[in-house]
Amino acid sequence: MKPKLVGEVGFSEWTNDNKLRHPRFEGLREDKNPKDVVREG
C-alpha cells in the first residue's frame, strides 16, 4: 500500500504514549507529497 493523499490533522498535544490528544481532521493537503510528510515533534 502506498499513500496517495495527505490530510492535515490538528491536535492539542502528544500523550506520553505517543497518541494524539483531541485530534481533528482539518482537510486534505493537495500541495504536499506523501513522501515529504514527517511526524511533528
PDB file of N, CA, C and O in Angstrom:
ATOM      1  N   MET A   1       0.843  -1.158   0.000  1.00  0.00           N
ATOM      2  CA  MET A   1       0.000   0.000   0.000  1.00  0.00           C
ATOM      3  C   MET A   1       0.900   1.237   0.000  1.00  0.00           C
ATOM      4  O   MET A   1       1.841   1.324   0.790  1.00  0.00           O
ATOM      5  N   LYS A   2       0.614   2.183  -0.878  1.00  0.00           N
ATOM      6  CA  LYS A   2       1.369   3.433  -0.940  1.00  0.00           C
ATOM      7  C   LYS A   2       0.418   4.602  -0.707  1.00  0.00           C
ATOM      8  O   LYS A   2      -0.643   4.668  -1.328  1.00  0.00           O
ATOM      9  N   PRO A   3       0.786   5.524   0.182  1.00  0.00           N
ATOM     10  CA  PRO A   3      -0.064   6.695   0.415  1.00  0.00           C
ATOM     11  C   PRO A   3      -0.191   7.536  -0.852  1.00  0.00           C
ATOM     12  O   PRO A   3       0.783   7.725  -1.581  1.00  0.00           O
ATOM     13  N   LYS A   4      -1.397   8.038  -1.107  1.00  0.00           N
ATOM     14  CA  LYS A   4      -1.629   8.891  -2.267  1.00  0.00           C
ATOM     15  C   LYS A   4      -2.125  10.270  -1.874  1.00  0.00           C
ATOM     16  O   LYS A   4      -1.976  11.225  -2.636  1.00  0.00           O
ATOM     17  N   LEU A   5      -2.712  10.383  -0.690  1.00  0.00           N
ATOM     18  CA  LEU A   5      -3.274  11.648  -0.223  1.00  0.00           C
ATOM     19  C   LEU A   5      -2.615  12.056   1.087  1.00  0.00           C
ATOM     20  O   LEU A   5      -2.104  11.218   1.830  1.00  0.00           O
ATOM     21  N   VAL A   6      -2.636  13.358   1.357  1.00  0.00           N
ATOM     22  CA  VAL A   6      -2.127  13.886   2.622  1.00  0.00           C
ATOM     23  C   VAL A   6      -3.254  14.654   3.285  1.00  0.00           C
ATOM     24  O   VAL A   6      -3.867  15.530   2.675  1.00  0.00           O
ATOM     25  N   GLY A   7      -3.519  14.321   4.526  1.00  0.00           N
ATOM     26  CA  GLY A   7      -4.524  15.043   5.294  1.00  0.00           C
ATOM     27  C   GLY A   7      -3.861  15.821   6.412  1.00  0.00           C
ATOM     28  O   GLY A   7      -2.836  15.401   6.949  1.00  0.00           O
ATOM     29  N   GLU A   8      -4.445  16.948   6.762  1.00  0.00           N
ATOM     30  CA  GLU A   8      -3.934  17.738   7.885  1.00  0.00           C
ATOM     31  C   GLU A   8      -4.785  17.434   9.113  1.00  0.00           C
ATOM     32  O   GLU A   8      -6.014  17.475   9.059  1.00  0.00           O
ATOM     33  N   VAL A   9      -4.112  17.128  10.216  1.00  0.00           N
ATOM     34  CA  VAL A   9      -4.790  16.797  11.467  1.00  0.00           C
ATOM     35  C   VAL A   9      -4.312  17.763  12.539  1.00  0.00           C
ATOM     36  O   VAL A   9      -3.114  17.878  12.796  1.00  0.00           O
ATOM     37  N   GLY A  10      -5.250  18.449  13.158  1.00  0.00           N
ATOM     38  CA  GLY A  10      -4.918  19.310  14.282  1.00  0.00           C
ATOM     39  C   GLY A  10      -5.095  18.525  15.570  1.00  0.00           C
ATOM     40  O   GLY A  10      -5.877  17.576  15.615  1.00  0.00           O
ATOM     41  N   PHE A  11      -4.380  18.907  16.609  1.00  0.00           N
ATOM     42  CA  PHE A  11      -4.499  18.219  17.891  1.00  0.00           C
ATOM     43  C   PHE A  11      -3.957  19.119  18.982  1.00  0.00           C
ATOM     44  O   PHE A  11      -3.236  20.078  18.706  1.00  0.00           O
ATOM     45  N   SER A  12      -4.309  18.807  20.235  1.00  0.00           N
ATOM     46  CA  SER A  12      -3.849  19.663  21.328  1.00  0.00           C
ATOM     47  C   SER A  12      -2.441  19.300  21.781  1.00  0.00           C
ATOM     48  O   SER A  12      -1.655  20.187  22.113  1.00  0.00           O
ATOM     49  N   GLU A  13      -2.105  17.995  21.800  1.00  0.00           N
ATOM     50  CA  GLU A  13      -0.752  17.585  22.194  1.00  0.00           C
ATOM     51  C   GLU A  13      -0.563  16.097  21.964  1.00  0.00           C
ATOM     52  O   GLU A  13      -1.524  15.364  21.728  1.00  0.00           O
ATOM     53  N   TRP A  14       0.699  15.656  22.037  1.00  0.00           N
ATOM     54  CA  TRP A  14       1.020  14.232  22.044  1.00  0.00           C
ATOM     55  C   TRP A  14       0.924  13.751  23.483  1.00  0.00           C
ATOM     56  O   TRP A  14       1.349  14.457  24.397  1.00  0.00           O
ATOM     57  N   THR A  15       0.369  12.555  23.702  1.00  0.00           N
ATOM     58  CA  THR A  15       0.316  11.980  25.043  1.00  0.00           C
ATOM     59  C   THR A  15       1.650  11.298  25.344  1.00  0.00           C
ATOM     60  O   THR A  15       2.507  11.183  24.468  1.00  0.00           O
ATOM     61  N   ASN A  16       1.818  10.850  26.582  1.00  0.00           N
ATOM     62  CA  ASN A  16       3.055  10.162  26.971  1.00  0.00           C
ATOM     63  C   ASN A  16       3.246   8.849  26.221  1.00  0.00           C
ATOM     64  O   ASN A  16       4.375   8.382  26.068  1.00  0.00           O
ATOM     65  N   ASP A  17       2.149   8.247  25.750  1.00  0.00           N
ATOM     66  CA  ASP A  17       2.270   7.002  24.995  1.00  0.00           C
ATOM     67  C   ASP A  17       2.166   7.234  23.480  1.00  0.00           C
ATOM     68  O   ASP A  17       1.773   6.343  22.727  1.00  0.00           O
ATOM     69  N   ASN A  18       2.529   8.450  23.055  1.00  0.00           N
ATOM     70  CA  ASN A  18       2.636   8.811  21.631  1.00  0.00           C
ATOM     71  C   ASN A  18       1.325   8.735  20.853  1.00  0.00           C
ATOM     72  O   ASN A  18       1.305   8.308  19.699  1.00  0.00           O
ATOM     73  N   LYS A  19       0.244   9.148  21.484  1.00  0.00           N
ATOM     74  CA  LYS A  19      -1.046   9.252  20.808  1.00  0.00           C
ATOM     75  C   LYS A  19      -1.452  10.716  20.769  1.00  0.00           C
ATOM     76  O   LYS A  19      -0.982  11.524  21.569  1.00  0.00           O
ATOM     77  N   LEU A  20      -2.332  11.051  19.828  1.00  0.00           N
ATOM     78  CA  LEU A  20      -2.801  12.431  19.711  1.00  0.00           C
ATOM     79  C   LEU A  20      -3.937  12.698  20.692  1.00  0.00           C
ATOM     80  O   LEU A  20      -4.864  11.897  20.815  1.00  0.00           O
ATOM     81  N   ARG A  21      -3.858  13.817  21.380  1.00  0.00           N
ATOM     82  CA  ARG A  21      -4.940  14.219  22.276  1.00  0.00           C
ATOM     83  C   ARG A  21      -5.860  15.183  21.527  1.00  0.00           C
ATOM     84  O   ARG A  21      -5.399  16.188  20.986  1.00  0.00           O
ATOM     85  N   HIS A  22      -7.143  14.882  21.495  1.00  0.00           N
ATOM     86  CA  HIS A  22      -8.174  15.686  20.831  1.00  0.00           C
ATOM     87  C   HIS A  22      -7.863  15.932  19.346  1.00  0.00           C
ATOM     88  O   HIS A  22      -7.833  17.081  18.906  1.00  0.00           O
ATOM     89  N   PRO A  23      -7.632  14.856  18.568  1.00  0.00           N
ATOM     90  CA  PRO A  23      -7.352  15.054  17.139  1.00  0.00           C
ATOM     91  C   PRO A  23      -8.598  15.496  16.372  1.00  0.00           C
ATOM     92  O   PRO A  23      -9.724  15.164  16.741  1.00  0.00           O
ATOM     93  N   ARG A  24      -8.368  16.251  15.299  1.00  0.00           N
ATOM     94  CA  ARG A  24      -9.463  16.687  14.432  1.00  0.00           C
ATOM     95  C   ARG A  24      -8.937  16.796  12.997  1.00  0.00           C
ATOM     96  O   ARG A  24      -7.835  17.289  12.757  1.00  0.00           O
ATOM     97  N   PHE A  25      -9.741  16.332  12.071  1.00  0.00           N
ATOM     98  CA  PHE A  25      -9.390  16.397  10.657  1.00  0.00           C
ATOM     99  C   PHE A  25      -9.625  17.817  10.165  1.00  0.00           C
ATOM    100  O   PHE A  25     -10.710  18.371  10.345  1.00  0.00           O
ATOM    101  N   GLU A  26      -8.604  18.408   9.542  1.00  0.00           N
ATOM    102  CA  GLU A  26      -8.711  19.793   9.082  1.00  0.00           C
ATOM    103  C   GLU A  26      -8.738  19.920   7.565  1.00  0.00           C
ATOM    104  O   GLU A  26      -8.888  21.022   7.038  1.00  0.00           O
ATOM    105  N   GLY A  27      -8.594  18.810   6.866  1.00  0.00           N
ATOM    106  CA  GLY A  27      -8.705  18.858   5.414  1.00  0.00           C
ATOM    107  C   GLY A  27      -7.564  18.165   4.703  1.00  0.00           C
ATOM    108  O   GLY A  27      -6.583  17.741   5.313  1.00  0.00           O
ATOM    109  N   LEU A  28      -7.723  18.063   3.386  1.00  0.00           N
ATOM    110  CA  LEU A  28      -6.679  17.471   2.553  1.00  0.00           C
ATOM    111  C   LEU A  28      -5.661  18.528   2.161  1.00  0.00           C
ATOM    112  O   LEU A  28      -5.996  19.703   2.009  1.00  0.00           O
ATOM    113  N   ARG A  29      -4.408  18.099   1.999  1.00  0.00           N
ATOM    114  CA  ARG A  29      -3.331  18.999   1.593  1.00  0.00           C
ATOM    115  C   ARG A  29      -2.865  18.588   0.205  1.00  0.00           C
ATOM    116  O   ARG A  29      -2.005  17.719   0.066  1.00  0.00           O
ATOM    117  N   GLU A  30      -3.427  19.206  -0.809  1.00  0.00           N
ATOM    118  CA  GLU A  30      -3.062  18.877  -2.183  1.00  0.00           C
ATOM    119  C   GLU A  30      -1.693  19.425  -2.560  1.00  0.00           C
ATOM    120  O   GLU A  30      -1.138  19.045  -3.591  1.00  0.00           O
ATOM    121  N   ASP A  31      -1.138  20.319  -1.730  1.00  0.00           N
ATOM    122  CA  ASP A  31       0.174  20.904  -2.002  1.00  0.00           C
ATOM    123  C   ASP A  31       1.315  20.072  -1.423  1.00  0.00           C
ATOM    124  O   ASP A  31       2.479  20.430  -1.600  1.00  0.00           O
ATOM    125  N   LYS A  32       1.010  18.970  -0.736  1.00  0.00           N
ATOM    126  CA  LYS A  32       2.036  18.141  -0.098  1.00  0.00           C
ATOM    127  C   LYS A  32       2.143  16.788  -0.784  1.00  0.00           C
ATOM    128  O   LYS A  32       1.143  16.205  -1.203  1.00  0.00           O
ATOM    129  N   ASN A  33       3.374  16.301  -0.892  1.00  0.00           N
ATOM    130  CA  ASN A  33       3.646  14.971  -1.407  1.00  0.00           C
ATOM    131  C   ASN A  33       3.721  14.023  -0.208  1.00  0.00           C
ATOM    132  O   ASN A  33       4.394  14.350   0.770  1.00  0.00           O
ATOM    133  N   PRO A  34       3.059  12.868  -0.242  1.00  0.00           N
ATOM    134  CA  PRO A  34       3.112  11.948   0.895  1.00  0.00           C
ATOM    135  C   PRO A  34       4.528  11.565   1.317  1.00  0.00           C
ATOM    136  O   PRO A  34       4.765  11.290   2.494  1.00  0.00           O
ATOM    137  N   LYS A  35       5.462  11.543   0.384  1.00  0.00           N
ATOM    138  CA  LYS A  35       6.850  11.192   0.715  1.00  0.00           C
ATOM    139  C   LYS A  35       7.536  12.255   1.565  1.00  0.00           C
ATOM    140  O   LYS A  35       8.536  11.964   2.221  1.00  0.00           O
ATOM    141  N   ASP A  36       7.017  13.479   1.565  1.00  0.00           N
ATOM    142  CA  ASP A  36       7.641  14.580   2.296  1.00  0.00           C
ATOM    143  C   ASP A  36       7.091  14.760   3.709  1.00  0.00           C
ATOM    144  O   ASP A  36       7.565  15.621   4.450  1.00  0.00           O
ATOM    145  N   VAL A  37       6.100  13.961   4.087  1.00  0.00           N
ATOM    146  CA  VAL A  37       5.439  14.137   5.383  1.00  0.00           C
ATOM    147  C   VAL A  37       6.230  13.440   6.486  1.00  0.00           C
ATOM    148  O   VAL A  37       6.632  12.285   6.341  1.00  0.00           O
ATOM    149  N   VAL A  38       6.447  14.152   7.588  1.00  0.00           N
ATOM    150  CA  VAL A  38       7.122  13.594   8.761  1.00  0.00           C
ATOM    151  C   VAL A  38       6.284  13.892  10.003  1.00  0.00           C
ATOM    152  O   VAL A  38       5.434  14.782   9.994  1.00  0.00           O
ATOM    153  N   ARG A  39       6.533  13.145  11.054  1.00  0.00           N
ATOM    154  CA  ARG A  39       5.822  13.373  12.304  1.00  0.00           C
ATOM    155  C   ARG A  39       6.264  14.688  12.923  1.00  0.00           C
ATOM    156  O   ARG A  39       7.455  14.992  12.994  1.00  0.00           O
ATOM    157  N   GLU A  40       5.293  15.453  13.364  1.00  0.00           N
ATOM    158  CA  GLU A  40       5.570  16.717  14.049  1.00  0.00           C
ATOM    159  C   GLU A  40       6.074  16.401  15.453  1.00  0.00           C
ATOM    160  O   GLU A  40       5.540  15.510  16.114  1.00  0.00           O
ATOM    161  N   GLY A  41       7.072  17.103  15.904  1.00  0.00           N
ATOM    162  CA  GLY A  41       7.639  16.797  17.222  1.00  0.00           C
ATOM    163  C   GLY A  41       7.392  17.848  18.168  1.00  0.00           C
ATOM    164  O   GLY A  41       7.803  17.747  19.324  1.00  0.00           O
TER     165      GLY A  41
END
